[in-house]
Amino acid sequence: MPRISGLFLYPVKSLRGFAVPSIDLDSLGFVGDRRFMVVDAAGRFLTQRTLPRMASIEASLAPGLLTLSVDGSGPISVSTAPDPRAPLRAVSVWKSEGLQAEDCGDAVAGWLSDFLKTPCRLVRIGEKFLRPMLKATARPGDAVAFADAFPLLVISEASLADLNDRIQENGGEPVPMNRFRPSIVVSGCEAFAEDTWRRIRVGAVTLRAGGPCARCVVTTTDQVTGERLGPEPLRTLAAYRRAAADPTDVNFGQNFIHETKHGTLRVGDAV
């Protein structure tokens, strides 16, 4: 039987994530996951697609605090709790426009702007935030935080092993799982079995498939140093994982929507 072998949290969209032994769910997905986002002056989301250095910023959580740190620069912390007194900023993620988010202040904005070498702000989900899912697989009541489109991404260890075998056959170096920034990693199944799962149940939690995940240049970025490392894994994925509906997409991993809006997942749980 497949089991959860890894759970990963990304407090700030496109900054470095970390593994956790268990995680709770709420209406937006994993509690604490992508509840913060870096935006430009117009409120448009910023990611590793254009700023690979974002991967080198560590985002850690402690009770009530988000702390950002990076080698060579002192850490900075902001509250994780919504603040009704905080200025509201209209922000956007892809086609989700005009989202109301709380600005986290000038100090962290200056810290991020200095390191990323571009003017930017940090925003937080607060009481005014509402982002219904816009995908065809969404249903009334499905919402998402600052993730690209779906709350959860599932990848199996066997899928990565299959990909790495092909990369090495082509003379390349294997890539780690963190290049794909999954929410849930599963062991004990065949390669790409996750593509066939319409629903999965983990204890009392049910997840519904949202659709395959089309991959981008972020997968070529070292998730510790922020360096672009060459054409893999996109080059190999393009040879055997192109989407039938849109051959410009190369897919790896399956997006999921949590039908159970509250519950807990743990490493070792049966899927």
C-alpha positions in Angstrom: 0.0 0.0 0.0 1.3 3.5 -0.8 2.3 5.6 2.2 3.2 9.2 2.8 7.0 9.4 2.9 7.3 13.2 3.0 5.3 16.4 3.8 6.6 19.8 2.9 5.6 23.3 3.9 6.4 26.6 2.0 5.4 29.5 4.3 6.3 32.1 1.6 5.5 31.6 -2.0 8.7 30.7 -3.9 11.0 30.9 -0.9 12.7 27.8 0.4 10.4 25.1 2.0 11.1 22.5 4.7 9.9 19.0 5.7 7.5 18.4 8.5 6.5 15.2 10.2 2.8 16.1 10.3 0.6 18.9 9.1 -3.0 20.1 9.7 -5.4 21.2 7.0 -7.7 24.2 6.9 -9.9 25.7 4.2 -6.9 26.9 2.2 -4.7 23.8 2.4 -1.8 23.0 4.7 -1.9 25.3 7.7 0.9 27.9 7.3 1.5 27.0 3.6 2.0 29.9 1.3 0.2 32.4 3.5 2.8 35.0 2.6 3.9 36.2 -0.8 6.5 38.6 -2.2 5.0 41.2 -4.7 6.3 44.0 -6.9 5.1 47.6 -6.7 2.0 46.8 -8.7 1.1 43.9 -6.3 2.0 41.2 -8.9 3.5 38.0 -7.4 7.2 37.4 -7.7 8.7 33.9 -8.0 11.9 32.0 -8.8 10.9 32.0 -12.4 12.4 35.5 -12.7 14.2 35.8 -9.3 16.0 32.5 -8.7 17.7 34.0 -5.6 14.4 33.6 -3.8 15.3 29.9 -3.3 18.2 30.8 -1.1 16.0 32.6 1.5 15.0 30.3 4.3 11.5 30.8 5.7 11.0 29.3 9.1 7.9 29.2 11.4 7.8 29.5 15.2 4.6 30.1 17.3 3.3 33.4 16.0 6.3 34.3 13.9 7.7 33.9 10.4 11.5 34.4 10.2 13.4 35.0 7.0 17.1 34.4 6.9 19.9 34.1 4.4 23.7 33.6 4.6 25.4 36.9 5.0 22.4 38.8 6.2 20.7 39.0 9.7 17.3 37.4 10.1 14.1 39.4 10.1 10.7 38.3 11.6 7.1 39.2 11.1 3.9 38.1 12.8 2.0 35.3 11.3 -1.3 36.5 12.8 -3.7 38.6 10.8 -3.7 42.2 11.8 -6.8 44.3 11.0 -4.8 47.4 11.5 -2.3 46.5 8.7 -2.6 48.3 5.4 -4.4 46.3 2.7 -2.7 45.8 -0.7 -4.5 44.5 -3.8 -2.3 41.6 -5.1 -2.6 39.1 -7.9 -1.5 35.5 -8.6 -2.0 34.6 -12.3 -5.7 35.2 -13.1 -6.7 35.8 -9.5 -6.7 39.6 -9.5 -7.5 42.1 -6.7 -6.9 39.8 -3.8 -6.9 41.7 -0.5 -3.7 41.0 1.5 -2.1 42.6 4.5 1.2 44.5 3.9 3.9 43.3 6.4 5.6 46.6 6.7 8.7 48.6 5.5 11.3 46.7 7.5 10.8 43.3 5.8 10.1 45.0 2.5 13.5 46.7 2.7 15.2 43.5 3.7 13.8 41.6 0.8 14.4 44.4 -1.7 18.0 44.7 -0.7 18.6 40.9 -1.1 16.6 40.4 -4.2 17.9 43.6 -5.8 14.4 44.7 -6.8 11.7 46.8 -5.1 9.2 44.4 -3.4 6.9 44.0 -0.5 5.9 41.1 1.7 2.1 40.5 2.1 0.2 38.1 4.3 -3.2 36.5 4.2 -5.6 38.2 6.6 -9.3 38.4 7.3 -10.1 40.2 4.0 -8.5 37.6 1.8 -10.7 35.5 -0.4 -9.5 33.4 -3.4 -11.8 30.9 -4.9 -10.2 28.3 -7.1 -10.6 29.1 -10.8 -9.8 25.7 -12.3 -12.4 23.5 -14.0 -11.9 20.8 -11.4 -12.8 23.1 -8.5 -16.1 23.0 -6.8 -18.0 25.6 -4.8 -16.2 26.2 -1.5 -12.8 25.2 -2.9 -10.3 28.0 -2.1 -6.5 28.4 -2.3 -3.9 30.5 -0.6 -1.0 32.0 -2.6 -0.1 28.8 -4.5 -0.1 29.0 -8.3 -3.5 27.3 -8.6 -4.0 24.3 -6.3 -3.5 23.7 -2.6 -1.6 20.5 -2.9 0.9 18.7 -5.1 1.5 15.0 -4.9 4.6 13.2 -6.4 5.7 9.6 -5.9 9.2 8.6 -5.2 8.9 6.1 -8.1 8.2 8.9 -10.5 11.3 10.7 -9.5 13.4 7.5 -9.7 12.0 6.9 -13.3 12.9 10.5 -14.3 16.4 10.3 -12.8 17.1 7.0 -14.5 16.3 8.6 -17.8 18.4 11.7 -17.0 21.4 9.6 -16.2 20.9 7.5 -19.4 21.3 10.9 -21.2 24.5 11.6 -19.3 23.0 14.1 -16.8 23.0 14.3 -13.0 20.0 13.1 -11.0 17.8 15.8 -9.5 16.4 15.9 -5.9 12.8 16.0 -5.1 12.9 19.5 -3.8 13.3 20.9 -7.3 9.6 20.1 -7.8 8.4 21.6 -4.5 5.8 18.9 -3.7 3.4 19.1 -0.8 3.1 15.3 -0.4 5.6 12.6 -1.4 4.3 9.1 -1.6 6.2 5.8 -1.6 5.1 2.2 -2.4 3.5 2.7 -5.8 4.5 2.5 -9.4 6.0 5.4 -11.3 3.4 8.0 -12.2 0.6 6.1 -10.4 -0.4 9.5 -9.0 -1.5 10.5 -12.5 -4.3 7.9 -12.3 -5.6 8.7 -8.9 -8.9 10.5 -9.1 -9.3 10.5 -5.3 -7.1 9.4 -2.5 -7.9 8.9 1.2 -5.5 9.3 4.0 -7.1 8.5 7.3 -10.2 10.8 7.5 -8.9 13.1 4.8 -10.0 12.9 1.2 -8.2 14.6 -1.7 -9.6 15.0 -5.2 -7.3 15.2 -8.3 -7.1 18.7 -9.8 -5.0 17.9 -12.8 -1.3 17.4 -13.8 1.3 19.9 -12.9 3.0 21.6 -15.9 6.7 22.3 -15.0 8.7 25.4 -15.5 12.3 26.8 -15.1 12.0 26.6 -11.3 12.8 22.9 -11.6 16.2 23.8 -13.0 17.0 25.9 -9.9 19.0 24.7 -6.9 16.6 25.1 -4.0 19.4 25.9 -1.5 21.7 28.2 -3.5 19.3 29.7 -6.0 21.5 28.9 -8.9 20.2 27.8 -12.4 21.9 24.5 -13.1 21.2 23.8 -16.7 18.5 22.1 -18.9 17.6 19.2 -16.6 15.0 18.0 -15.7 13.0 19.8 -18.3 15.1 18.4 -21.2 14.3 14.8 -20.3 10.7 15.5 -19.2 10.1 17.0 -22.7 11.1 13.7 -24.3 8.4 11.7 -22.6 6.0 13.8 -20.4 4.5 16.3 -22.9 0.8 17.0 -22.4 -1.5 15.6 -25.1 -3.8 18.7 -24.9 -0.9 21.2 -25.0 2.5 19.8 -26.2 4.2 22.9 -24.8 3.5 21.6 -21.3 5.7 18.9 -19.7 4.0 17.4 -16.7 5.4 16.0 -13.5 3.3 15.5 -10.4 -0.5 15.7 -9.8 -2.3 18.6 -8.2 -4.9 17.8 -5.6 -7.8 19.6 -3.9 -8.6 18.7 -0.3 -12.3 17.8 -0.1 -11.9 17.4 3.7 -11.2 21.0 4.8 -10.0 20.1 8.3 -7.8 17.1 9.3 -4.2 16.0 9.8 -1.7 14.2 7.6 1.4 12.4 9.0 4.4 10.9 7.5 3.8 7.1 7.4 0.1 7.4 6.8 -1.4 4.9 4.4 -2.7 6.3 1.1 
